[in-house]
Amino acid sequence: MNRSRLSVAGLLVAAAFIATGCVSKGDYEKLQADKNKEIDELQKQRGGLQEQLKGLQSQKTSLEQQQADLRKQVDALEQQKSQLLTATQQDKSQYDALVKNLTEEVKKGELQVRQYKDMLTVDVAEQMFFDSGRADLKDTGKAVLKKVGDALKGYEDKVIRVVGHTDNVPIKTKVFPSNWELSVARATTVVRFLQETGIPPERMVASGRAEYQPVAENETPEGRKKNRRIEITLIDKNLVQEGGPGKK
């Protein structure tokens, strides 16, 4: 009888448990679904974070490479700066030496020494070298030009460009039909004389600009006098190779 009573009680408890279990199962399935969804979201976030991490690592590598490249550029710029400072000091020394060798002529106003970037230029008034309308070098001009030639001999890394300039007064003779021929002939005469002083001809270039590169107005006698000149310029060989001797 006790055994029967226990069986009935067990059945009642089991029924109650099953009934209670049916309600909990629904909640559990909902919770399980929510949890699965949450896990999916977390996994997606994790995947996204891993992708971000890869991207950041790639950016880090790229930035490190850029930093290394920038260091190289800075080092190269520092080297260029040092070279430019050295070149500037050399140019200044060359300029000072050239002016020193031609001090008397500069003081007399017979010629002018100018420095522009990597170039040194000696401007000589026409009347120092030539009579009007002629391209024969005067004796007074030879003395000055010899001093110029002696001063230029030491610059073996330079090309010597000689350019003849005139004013705008027309000339028409059997020898010189125009100022073009006159300016070129004068430049050639100077180059030939410099060659005789010992400057290698391959270091020199002669050209004429006639009246087309004035430094003053041609409306006055003083202006025309300034425009009638011989321009002797020292140019780095590298510049001549890159841009040609006629470029400034």
matplotlib code that plots the C-alpha trace (Angstrom):
import matplotlib.pyplot as plt

x = [0.0, 2.9, 4.4, 1.2, 1.0, 4.6, 3.9, 0.9, 2.9, 5.7, 3.3, 1.9, 5.3, 6.4, 3.3, 3.9, 7.5, 6.5, 4.0, 6.5, 9.1, 6.9, 6.8, 10.5, 11.4, 9.7, 11.6, 14.8, 14.4, 13.9, 16.8, 18.9, 17.9, 18.8, 22.1, 22.9, 22.0, 24.2, 27.0, 26.7, 26.9, 29.9, 31.5, 30.8, 32.3, 35.3, 35.7, 35.4, 37.9, 40.3, 40.0, 40.6, 43.6, 45.0, 44.3, 46.0, 49.0, 49.2, 49.0, 51.7, 54.0, 53.2, 53.9, 57.1, 58.2, 57.1, 59.1, 62.2, 61.7, 61.4, 64.5, 66.3, 64.9, 66.0, 69.5, 69.6, 68.4, 70.9, 73.6, 72.4, 72.3, 75.9, 76.9, 75.1, 76.8, 80.1, 79.3, 78.1, 81.4, 83.4, 81.4, 82.0, 85.7, 85.8, 83.9, 86.2, 89.3, 88.0, 87.2, 90.6, 92.4, 90.5, 90.2, 91.8, 89.6, 86.5, 87.4, 87.9, 84.5, 86.0, 84.3, 81.8, 81.8, 78.4, 77.4, 74.0, 73.3, 76.0, 77.4, 80.0, 79.9, 82.4, 80.8, 83.3, 82.3, 82.6, 85.0, 87.5, 87.9, 86.7, 86.4, 82.9, 81.6, 84.8, 85.7, 89.5, 90.7, 92.3, 95.7, 94.1, 91.5, 94.2, 95.8, 92.5, 91.4, 94.8, 94.1, 90.6, 92.0, 94.6, 91.8, 89.7, 92.4, 92.0, 88.3, 88.7, 85.3, 83.6, 82.7, 83.4, 80.6, 81.4, 78.5, 78.6, 76.0, 75.3, 72.9, 70.0, 71.7, 71.7, 74.9, 75.3, 78.8, 80.4, 81.8, 78.9, 75.4, 73.8, 74.4, 74.1, 77.3, 79.1, 78.2, 79.2, 82.4, 83.4, 82.6, 84.7, 87.6, 87.5, 87.4, 90.4, 92.4, 91.5, 92.6, 96.0, 96.4, 96.2, 92.5, 91.5, 89.1, 86.8, 86.0, 84.7, 81.5, 81.1, 77.7, 76.1, 72.8, 73.0, 70.7, 68.2, 69.3, 69.7, 70.5, 69.5, 67.2, 68.5, 66.9, 69.9, 73.6, 74.3, 71.9, 73.3, 76.8, 75.8, 74.2, 77.4, 79.3, 81.1, 79.7, 82.1, 80.3, 81.6, 79.1, 79.3, 79.9, 76.9, 74.6, 75.9, 75.3, 71.8, 70.5, 73.0, 75.4, 72.8, 70.4, 70.4]
y = [0.0, 2.3, 1.4, 2.4, 5.6, 6.5, 5.6, 8.0, 10.7, 10.2, 10.4, 13.7, 15.2, 14.1, 15.6, 18.8, 18.8, 18.2, 20.9, 23.3, 22.1, 23.0, 26.7, 26.9, 25.3, 28.1, 30.7, 28.7, 28.5, 32.3, 32.9, 30.5, 32.3, 35.6, 34.3, 32.8, 36.1, 37.9, 35.5, 36.0, 39.7, 39.4, 37.1, 39.7, 42.4, 40.3, 39.7, 43.4, 44.2, 41.7, 43.3, 46.7, 45.3, 44.0, 47.4, 49.2, 46.9, 47.5, 51.3, 51.0, 49.2, 51.8, 54.7, 53.1, 52.8, 56.5, 57.5, 55.6, 57.3, 60.7, 60.1, 59.3, 62.5, 64.6, 63.1, 63.8, 67.4, 67.9, 66.7, 69.0, 71.9, 71.2, 71.0, 74.2, 76.0, 74.7, 75.8, 79.2, 79.7, 78.6, 81.0, 83.9, 83.1, 83.0, 86.3, 87.9, 86.6, 87.9, 91.3, 91.5, 90.7, 93.5, 96.0, 98.9, 98.4, 98.1, 101.3, 103.2, 102.0, 100.3, 97.0, 95.5, 92.1, 90.6, 87.4, 85.7, 82.3, 80.0, 82.5, 85.2, 87.9, 90.5, 93.4, 95.5, 98.7, 98.6, 101.6, 99.7, 97.1, 98.5, 101.6, 102.5, 100.1, 98.0, 94.5, 94.9, 94.8, 98.0, 98.0, 99.4, 96.6, 94.0, 95.0, 94.8, 91.6, 89.9, 90.6, 89.2, 86.1, 85.6, 85.8, 83.3, 80.7, 79.1, 78.3, 75.0, 73.8, 76.7, 77.4, 80.9, 82.5, 85.7, 87.7, 90.9, 93.6, 96.8, 99.7, 100.1, 102.5, 100.7, 99.8, 98.9, 98.4, 95.9, 94.1, 94.3, 94.5, 94.8, 94.9, 91.1, 90.6, 93.3, 91.8, 88.3, 89.5, 91.3, 88.3, 86.1, 88.5, 88.4, 84.6, 84.3, 86.7, 84.7, 81.6, 83.3, 84.0, 80.2, 79.5, 76.2, 76.9, 74.1, 76.0, 79.0, 80.0, 83.1, 84.7, 88.0, 89.5, 92.8, 95.3, 92.8, 92.4, 96.0, 96.9, 100.5, 102.7, 103.5, 106.9, 108.6, 108.6, 107.3, 104.4, 103.5, 103.6, 101.0, 98.8, 98.7, 96.1, 92.7, 90.2, 87.5, 84.9, 81.9, 79.1, 75.7, 72.9, 71.0, 73.9, 74.1, 70.3, 70.5, 73.8, 75.0, 77.9, 80.5, 80.0, 82.0]
z = [0.0, 0.8, -2.5, -4.3, -2.5, -3.5, -7.1, -7.2, -5.5, -8.0, -10.9, -9.5, -9.0, -12.5, -14.0, -12.1, -13.2, -16.9, -16.7, -15.2, -17.7, -20.7, -19.6, -18.9, -22.2, -24.1, -22.1, -22.5, -26.2, -26.3, -24.1, -26.2, -29.4, -27.9, -26.7, -30.1, -31.7, -29.2, -29.9, -33.6, -33.1, -30.9, -33.5, -36.2, -34.0, -33.3, -37.0, -37.7, -35.0, -36.4, -39.8, -38.2, -36.4, -39.7, -41.3, -38.4, -38.6, -42.4, -41.7, -39.1, -41.5, -44.2, -41.7, -40.7, -44.3, -44.9, -41.8, -43.1, -46.5, -44.9, -42.9, -46.2, -47.7, -44.7, -44.9, -48.6, -48.1, -45.3, -47.7, -50.4, -48.0, -47.0, -50.7, -51.4, -48.5, -49.7, -53.3, -52.1, -50.2, -53.3, -55.5, -53.0, -52.9, -56.7, -56.9, -54.4, -56.2, -59.5, -58.1, -56.4, -59.7, -61.5, -58.6, -60.6, -63.6, -61.3, -59.5, -62.8, -63.9, -66.9, -66.1, -63.7, -62.0, -61.1, -59.5, -60.3, -58.8, -60.0, -62.6, -62.5, -65.1, -66.2, -68.2, -70.1, -71.8, -75.6, -75.8, -73.8, -76.5, -79.8, -81.8, -83.0, -85.7, -85.6, -84.2, -84.0, -80.4, -79.3, -77.5, -74.3, -74.5, -74.9, -71.6, -69.7, -71.4, -70.6, -66.9, -67.3, -69.0, -66.3, -63.7, -65.6, -66.1, -62.7, -63.1, -64.9, -63.8, -65.7, -69.2, -70.4, -72.4, -74.3, -75.6, -77.7, -77.3, -79.2, -78.9, -81.3, -83.7, -87.1, -88.8, -92.4, -93.9, -96.3, -93.3, -90.9, -92.6, -89.2, -85.5, -85.4, -87.4, -85.4, -82.0, -83.1, -84.6, -81.4, -79.2, -81.5, -81.3, -77.5, -77.5, -79.9, -77.7, -74.5, -76.3, -77.0, -73.3, -72.6, -72.0, -73.8, -76.7, -75.7, -72.5, -74.4, -76.4, -78.5, -79.4, -80.3, -79.2, -81.2, -79.5, -78.3, -74.7, -73.4, -69.8, -70.2, -72.3, -75.8, -75.8, -74.2, -75.0, -71.5, -72.0, -75.4, -73.9, -71.2, -73.8, -75.9, -74.0, -73.9, -71.4, -70.2, -68.0, -66.0, -66.0, -64.3, -66.8, -65.4, -66.2, -69.7, -70.2, -68.8, -70.2, -72.7, -72.4, -73.6, -70.7, -67.5]

ax = plt.figure().add_subplot(projection="3d")
ax.plot(x, y, z, "-o")
ax.set_aspect("equal")
plt.show()
